[in-house]
Amino acid sequence: MRGKIKKVFPGGNTSQGFYSFYHHILSHNANRIFLFKGGPGTGKSAFMNKIADSVSELNYDVEYHCCSSDNTSIDAIVIPDLKVAFMDGTAPHSVDPQYPGLVEEIIDLGAFLDEVGLQGKKKEIIQAREEVKRLFRLAYAYLQQSKILKGEIESYYTDSKSLDIPGLNETTLSLNKLIFGDKFLKTTSKERHLFASAITPQGAVNHLDTIFSGLDRRIIIEGSAGTGKAAIVKNIYQNAVIRGFDVEIYHCGLIPQEIEHIVIKELSTGIITSEPPHIFNGDTEDKVIKTHNFVDFSLLNPFMDDLEKAKTRYEEAFGRGVTFINRAKRAHDILENYYKPNMDFEKLDDYFEEILEKILFYSEKKHT
């Protein structure tokens, strides 16, 4: 029997550039955090995948923290029951140990690299890295445009006064009552912030199904941008914190200040916003709120022409952003190909066995 798999993104390509929630991957009450240091193509992701597969076969749940700039790669894995994590500590999500030797252990993949073999490709490596930076700079400019256009789309609902604000407030209050009742915990809420979706070389990708499976209650909020979804989710999140419940908060991949989804584990409850590009198809048991029911379209209609044009421009800018992220990924692949032939992967495989033994120590400790 294999453990449960959960997939999230610890960082993302956003309208603010690369945005990281790396410090929320695993807190420092961890038993061990292994930090990888090493260049591109040195086997960090493959190493973590092997670890994840090995512990999953031992029936441990595993969190895969996926890379937003490469759909086939991972930035970190977490084994929650063992309080053990492996993290890519290189740029752009550079991580330095806070408690070296006590909590963190550095895995230096440079020890398996033939630096002499790289010297002949110095010029090409520098050029490839600069090209990656240039392409991401352009990608982020288009994502910034997307954010501005999303704001324009939302403004038409506000300017037209077409939203039934009292109705939305009443629905929010009833949802809070349904979720919490009169429950208060005499504890301080702990928050964990991550992304459930990301803007990747293949476009918008989400792993909502792995995050929200197995919960007793799921509330899905459907509707267009600007129809009040974010306000509902934010209110429920704030209520959970006030009442002392731990919350997992999943932020918008484009605008990281916005909250899209939350999980309240102690109540086995998830709140999910569903709109393109992250549509969530729930079950018949899920409660669904459709925010377009709170829109007076007779008031919105005079603004519809401008609204639709803004949507078109938004999709074009978003698409251009994805195109440049894709090109940056291909440039990064070239960079990796300079490093791979100069790595001693056989020695790295031997080191893998040593690290796996360290993890099994925590497994044995847990069961004694």
VEXDREN-2710 file (C-alpha; in Angstrom, 1 decimal):
% VEXDREN-2710
k/r/px/py/pz
1/MET/0.0/0.0/0.0
2/ARG/1.3/3.4/-1.0
3/GLY/1.0/6.7/0.9
4/LYS/-1.3/9.5/-0.3
5/ILE/0.2/12.0/-2.8
6/LYS/-0.4/15.7/-2.5
7/LYS/0.9/18.2/-5.0
8/VAL/1.4/22.0/-4.5
9/PHE/3.6/24.8/-5.7
10/PRO/5.9/26.6/-3.2
11/GLY/6.7/29.4/-5.6
12/GLY/5.3/30.8/-8.8
13/ASN/5.8/33.0/-11.9
14/THR/3.5/35.9/-11.0
15/SER/2.8/39.5/-11.9
16/GLN/5.4/40.4/-9.3
17/GLY/8.0/38.2/-10.7
18/PHE/9.0/35.0/-9.0
19/TYR/7.1/34.8/-5.7
20/SER/8.2/32.3/-3.0
21/PHE/6.4/30.7/-0.1
22/TYR/9.4/28.5/0.5
23/HIS/9.5/29.3/4.2
24/HIS/6.1/27.5/4.5
25/ILE/7.3/24.2/3.1
26/LEU/8.2/22.8/6.5
27/SER/8.5/24.7/9.8
28/HIS/11.6/24.5/12.0
29/ASN/10.0/22.0/14.4
30/ALA/11.2/19.7/11.6
31/ASN/13.3/16.7/12.4
32/ARG/15.5/17.2/9.3
33/ILE/15.5/19.5/6.2
34/PHE/17.9/18.5/3.5
35/LEU/19.0/21.5/1.4
36/PHE/20.4/20.8/-2.1
37/LYS/23.1/23.1/-3.5
38/GLY/24.2/22.6/-7.0
39/GLY/23.9/23.8/-10.6
40/PRO/21.1/23.1/-13.2
41/GLY/21.0/19.5/-14.4
42/THR/22.8/18.1/-11.4
43/GLY/20.0/15.7/-10.4
44/LYS/18.2/17.5/-7.6
45/SER/14.7/16.8/-8.8
46/ALA/15.5/13.2/-9.8
47/PHE/17.0/12.6/-6.3
48/MET/13.9/13.9/-4.6
49/ASN/11.6/11.9/-6.8
50/LYS/13.5/8.7/-5.9
51/ILE/13.2/9.6/-2.2
52/ALA/9.5/10.3/-2.5
53/ASP/8.9/7.0/-4.4
54/SER/10.8/5.0/-1.7
55/VAL/9.0/6.4/1.3
56/SER/5.6/6.3/-0.5
57/GLU/6.1/2.5/-0.9
58/LEU/6.5/2.4/2.9
59/ASN/3.0/3.9/3.2
60/TYR/4.1/7.4/4.1
61/ASP/2.2/10.3/2.7
62/VAL/4.3/12.6/0.5
63/GLU/3.9/16.2/-0.5
64/TYR/5.4/17.1/-3.9
65/HIS/6.3/20.8/-4.2
66/CYS/6.3/21.2/-7.9
67/CYS/8.4/23.6/-10.0
68/SER/6.4/26.4/-11.7
69/SER/9.1/26.9/-14.4
70/ASP/9.3/23.2/-15.3
71/ASN/6.3/20.9/-15.2
72/THR/8.4/17.8/-15.0
73/SER/10.5/19.0/-12.1
74/ILE/10.0/19.4/-8.3
75/ASP/11.4/22.0/-6.0
76/ALA/10.9/20.1/-2.7
77/ILE/9.3/17.1/-1.1
78/VAL/7.8/16.8/2.4
79/ILE/7.2/13.6/4.4
80/PRO/4.8/15.1/7.0
81/ASP/4.6/12.1/9.4
82/LEU/8.4/12.0/9.7
83/LYS/8.8/15.9/9.7
84/VAL/11.4/15.5/7.0
85/ALA/11.8/17.7/3.9
86/PHE/14.1/17.9/0.9
87/MET/14.4/21.3/-0.8
88/ASP/16.2/22.8/-3.8
89/GLY/18.1/25.6/-2.1
90/THR/19.4/27.2/-5.3
91/ALA/18.2/30.4/-7.1
92/PRO/15.6/31.7/-7.5
93/HIS/14.4/30.2/-4.3
94/SER/17.6/30.4/-2.4
95/VAL/17.4/29.0/1.1
96/ASP/20.1/29.3/3.8
97/PRO/20.1/27.0/6.9
98/GLN/18.7/28.6/10.0
99/TYR/19.8/25.8/12.3
100/PRO/22.7/24.1/10.4
101/GLY/23.5/20.6/11.7
102/LEU/20.6/20.7/14.1
103/VAL/17.7/20.9/11.6
104/GLU/19.2/21.5/8.1
105/GLU/21.7/19.4/6.3
106/ILE/23.3/20.6/3.1
107/ILE/23.7/18.2/0.2
108/ASP/26.4/19.7/-2.0
109/LEU/25.9/18.2/-5.5
110/GLY/29.0/20.2/-6.6
111/ALA/31.0/17.4/-5.0
112/PHE/29.8/15.1/-7.9
113/LEU/30.6/17.6/-10.6
114/ASP/33.6/17.6/-12.9
115/GLU/34.4/21.3/-12.8
116/VAL/37.3/21.0/-15.3
117/GLY/34.9/19.6/-17.9
118/LEU/32.7/22.6/-17.5
119/GLN/35.4/25.2/-18.1
120/GLY/35.4/24.7/-21.9
121/LYS/31.7/25.7/-22.0
122/LYS/32.0/28.8/-19.7
123/LYS/31.0/31.3/-22.4
124/GLU/28.0/29.2/-23.6
125/ILE/26.8/28.7/-20.0
126/ILE/27.0/32.4/-19.2
127/GLN/25.1/33.2/-22.4
128/ALA/22.4/30.6/-21.7
129/ARG/21.9/31.9/-18.1
130/GLU/21.6/35.5/-19.3
131/GLU/19.0/34.4/-21.9
132/VAL/16.9/32.7/-19.2
133/LYS/16.9/35.9/-17.2
134/ARG/16.0/38.0/-20.3
135/LEU/13.0/35.7/-21.2
136/PHE/11.7/35.6/-17.6
137/ARG/11.9/39.4/-17.5
138/LEU/9.6/39.6/-20.6
139/ALA/7.3/37.0/-19.2
140/TYR/6.8/38.9/-15.9
141/ALA/6.1/42.1/-17.9
142/TYR/3.2/40.4/-19.7
143/LEU/1.9/38.9/-16.4
144/GLN/2.0/42.4/-14.9
145/GLN/-0.2/43.5/-17.9
146/SER/-2.5/40.6/-17.2
147/LYS/-2.9/41.8/-13.6
148/ILE/-3.8/45.3/-14.7
149/LEU/-6.4/43.9/-17.2
150/LYS/-7.8/41.6/-14.6
151/GLY/-8.3/44.7/-12.4
152/GLU/-10.1/46.4/-15.3
153/ILE/-12.4/43.4/-15.7
154/GLU/-13.3/43.5/-12.0
155/SER/-13.9/47.2/-12.1
156/TYR/-16.9/46.9/-14.4
157/TYR/-18.8/45.0/-11.7
158/THR/-18.0/47.7/-9.2
159/ASP/-18.6/50.6/-11.4
160/SER/-21.9/49.3/-12.7
161/LYS/-23.1/48.6/-9.1
162/SER/-24.4/45.3/-10.4
163/LEU/-23.2/43.2/-7.5
164/ASP/-25.7/42.4/-4.8
165/ILE/-23.4/43.1/-1.8
166/PRO/-26.0/42.5/0.9
167/GLY/-26.7/39.1/-0.7
168/LEU/-23.1/38.2/-0.8
169/ASN/-22.6/39.2/2.8
170/GLU/-25.6/37.1/3.9
171/THR/-24.2/34.1/2.0
172/THR/-20.8/34.6/3.6
173/LEU/-22.4/34.7/7.1
174/SER/-24.3/31.5/6.4
175/LEU/-21.2/29.7/5.2
176/ASN/-19.3/30.7/8.3
177/LYS/-22.2/29.4/10.5
178/LEU/-22.2/26.1/8.5
179/ILE/-18.5/25.6/8.8
180/PHE/-17.8/26.8/12.4
181/GLY/-21.1/26.8/14.2
182/ASP/-20.1/28.0/17.7
183/LYS/-16.7/26.4/17.7
184/PHE/-13.8/28.3/19.2
185/LEU/-10.4/26.8/20.0
186/LYS/-8.2/28.0/22.9
187/THR/-5.2/27.9/20.6
188/THR/-3.3/30.3/18.3
189/SER/-4.0/29.6/14.7
190/LYS/-1.1/28.4/12.5
191/GLU/-1.0/29.4/8.9
192/ARG/0.6/27.8/5.9
193/HIS/0.8/29.7/2.7
194/LEU/1.3/28.0/-0.7
195/PHE/0.1/27.9/-4.3
196/ALA/-2.4/25.3/-5.6
197/SER/-1.8/26.4/-9.2
198/ALA/1.0/28.0/-11.1
199/ILE/1.7/29.7/-14.5
200/THR/4.1/27.2/-16.1
201/PRO/5.7/26.6/-19.6
202/GLN/2.5/24.7/-20.5
203/GLY/0.2/27.4/-19.2
204/ALA/-1.9/27.4/-16.0
205/VAL/-1.5/24.1/-14.1
206/ASN/-3.3/23.1/-10.9
207/HIS/-3.3/20.2/-8.5
208/LEU/-6.6/20.9/-6.7
209/ASP/-7.7/17.3/-6.9
210/THR/-4.7/16.2/-4.7
211/ILE/-5.2/18.9/-2.2
212/PHE/-9.0/18.7/-1.7
213/SER/-9.6/14.9/-1.9
214/GLY/-10.6/13.1/1.2
215/LEU/-12.2/16.1/3.0
216/ASP/-15.6/15.7/4.7
217/ARG/-16.9/19.0/3.4
218/ARG/-16.0/21.0/0.3
219/ILE/-17.5/24.3/-0.7
220/ILE/-17.0/25.3/-4.3
221/ILE/-17.4/29.0/-5.2
222/GLU/-17.9/29.5/-8.9
223/GLY/-18.0/32.8/-10.8
224/SER/-16.1/35.3/-12.9
225/ALA/-13.4/37.6/-11.7
226/GLY/-15.0/40.5/-9.9
227/THR/-18.1/38.7/-8.6
228/GLY/-17.1/38.4/-5.0
229/LYS/-15.4/35.0/-4.7
230/ALA/-12.2/36.3/-3.2
231/ALA/-14.0/38.4/-0.5
232/ILE/-16.0/35.3/0.6
233/VAL/-12.8/33.1/0.9
234/LYS/-10.9/35.8/2.7
235/ASN/-13.7/36.3/5.2
236/ILE/-13.9/32.6/6.0
237/TYR/-10.1/32.4/6.3
238/GLN/-10.1/35.4/8.8
239/ASN/-12.9/33.7/10.8
240/ALA/-10.9/30.5/11.0
241/VAL/-7.8/32.4/12.3
242/ILE/-9.9/34.3/14.9
243/ARG/-11.4/31.0/16.1
244/GLY/-8.0/29.4/16.5
245/PHE/-8.1/26.9/13.6
246/ASP/-5.0/26.0/11.6
247/VAL/-5.4/27.0/8.0
248/GLU/-3.7/26.1/4.7
249/ILE/-4.0/29.2/2.4
250/TYR/-3.6/28.8/-1.3
251/HIS/-2.8/32.0/-3.2
252/CYS/-3.6/33.2/-6.7
253/GLY/-0.8/32.3/-9.1
254/LEU/-1.1/35.6/-10.9
255/ILE/-1.7/38.0/-8.0
256/PRO/-0.1/36.3/-4.9
257/GLN/-1.8/38.8/-2.4
258/GLU/-5.2/37.2/-3.3
259/ILE/-6.4/34.1/-1.6
260/GLU/-8.1/31.5/-3.8
261/HIS/-8.6/28.4/-1.7
262/ILE/-8.3/27.3/2.0
263/VAL/-8.2/24.0/3.9
264/ILE/-9.2/23.8/7.6
265/LYS/-7.9/20.4/8.5
266/GLU/-9.4/20.2/12.0
267/LEU/-12.8/20.6/10.5
268/SER/-12.0/18.5/7.4
269/THR/-13.2/21.4/5.3
270/GLY/-12.0/23.0/2.0
271/ILE/-13.1/26.2/0.3
272/ILE/-12.3/26.1/-3.4
273/THR/-12.8/28.9/-6.0
274/SER/-13.5/27.6/-9.5
275/GLU/-13.0/29.7/-12.5
276/PRO/-10.8/29.5/-15.6
277/PRO/-8.0/28.6/-15.7
278/HIS/-8.5/26.4/-12.6
279/ILE/-11.9/24.8/-12.9
280/PHE/-12.8/22.3/-10.1
281/ASN/-15.4/19.7/-10.9
282/GLY/-16.7/18.5/-7.6
283/ASP/-19.1/15.7/-6.5
284/THR/-22.8/15.8/-5.9
285/GLU/-22.1/16.1/-2.1
286/ASP/-20.2/19.3/-2.5
287/LYS/-21.9/22.6/-1.8
288/VAL/-21.7/25.0/-4.7
289/ILE/-22.1/28.8/-4.6
290/LYS/-22.5/30.5/-8.0
291/THR/-21.6/34.2/-7.6
292/HIS/-23.2/35.2/-10.9
293/ASN/-26.5/34.8/-9.1
294/PHE/-25.6/38.0/-7.3
295/VAL/-25.0/40.0/-10.5
296/ASP/-27.8/42.2/-11.9
297/PHE/-27.0/41.9/-15.6
298/SER/-29.4/44.7/-16.5
299/LEU/-27.0/47.0/-14.8
300/LEU/-23.9/45.3/-16.1
301/ASN/-25.0/45.2/-19.8
302/PRO/-24.0/48.8/-20.7
303/PHE/-20.4/47.8/-19.7
304/MET/-20.3/44.4/-21.4
305/ASP/-18.6/45.5/-24.6
306/ASP/-15.6/47.0/-22.7
307/LEU/-15.6/44.1/-20.3
308/GLU/-15.3/41.5/-23.2
309/LYS/-12.6/43.5/-24.9
310/ALA/-10.7/43.6/-21.6
311/LYS/-11.1/39.8/-21.3
312/THR/-9.6/39.4/-24.8
313/ARG/-6.6/41.6/-24.0
314/TYR/-6.1/39.8/-20.7
315/GLU/-6.0/36.4/-22.4
316/GLU/-3.6/37.7/-25.0
317/ALA/-1.2/39.2/-22.4
318/PHE/-1.5/36.0/-20.3
319/GLY/-0.7/33.9/-23.4
320/ARG/2.3/36.0/-24.2
321/GLY/3.6/35.6/-20.7
322/VAL/3.3/31.8/-20.9
323/THR/5.1/31.8/-24.3
324/PHE/8.1/33.6/-22.8
325/ILE/8.1/31.2/-19.7
326/ASN/8.1/28.3/-22.2
327/ARG/11.1/29.8/-24.1
328/ALA/12.9/30.4/-20.8
329/LYS/12.4/26.7/-19.9
330/ARG/13.9/25.7/-23.3
331/ALA/16.8/28.0/-22.7
332/HIS/17.2/26.5/-19.2
333/ASP/17.2/23.0/-20.7
334/ILE/20.2/24.0/-22.8
335/LEU/21.9/25.1/-19.6
336/GLU/21.2/21.8/-18.0
337/ASN/22.7/19.9/-20.9
338/TYR/26.1/21.6/-20.3
339/TYR/26.1/20.2/-16.7
340/LYS/24.6/16.7/-17.1
341/PRO/27.6/15.1/-19.0
342/ASN/29.9/16.4/-16.2
343/MET/28.0/14.9/-13.3
344/ASP/29.0/11.6/-11.7
345/PHE/25.5/10.2/-11.3
346/GLU/26.8/6.7/-10.2
347/LYS/28.4/8.3/-7.1
348/LEU/25.2/10.3/-6.5
349/ASP/23.2/7.0/-6.6
350/ASP/25.5/5.6/-3.8
351/TYR/24.9/8.8/-1.8
352/PHE/21.2/8.3/-2.2
353/GLU/21.3/5.0/-0.2
354/GLU/23.1/6.9/2.6
355/ILE/20.4/9.6/2.7
356/LEU/17.6/7.0/2.6
357/GLU/19.1/5.3/5.6
358/LYS/19.0/8.6/7.5
359/ILE/15.2/8.9/6.7
360/LEU/14.6/5.4/7.8
361/PHE/16.2/6.3/11.2
362/TYR/13.3/8.8/11.7
363/SER/10.8/6.1/10.6
364/GLU/12.2/3.7/13.2
365/LYS/12.3/6.4/15.8
366/LYS/8.6/7.2/15.2
367/HIS/7.6/3.5/15.8
368/THR/9.6/3.0/19.0
END
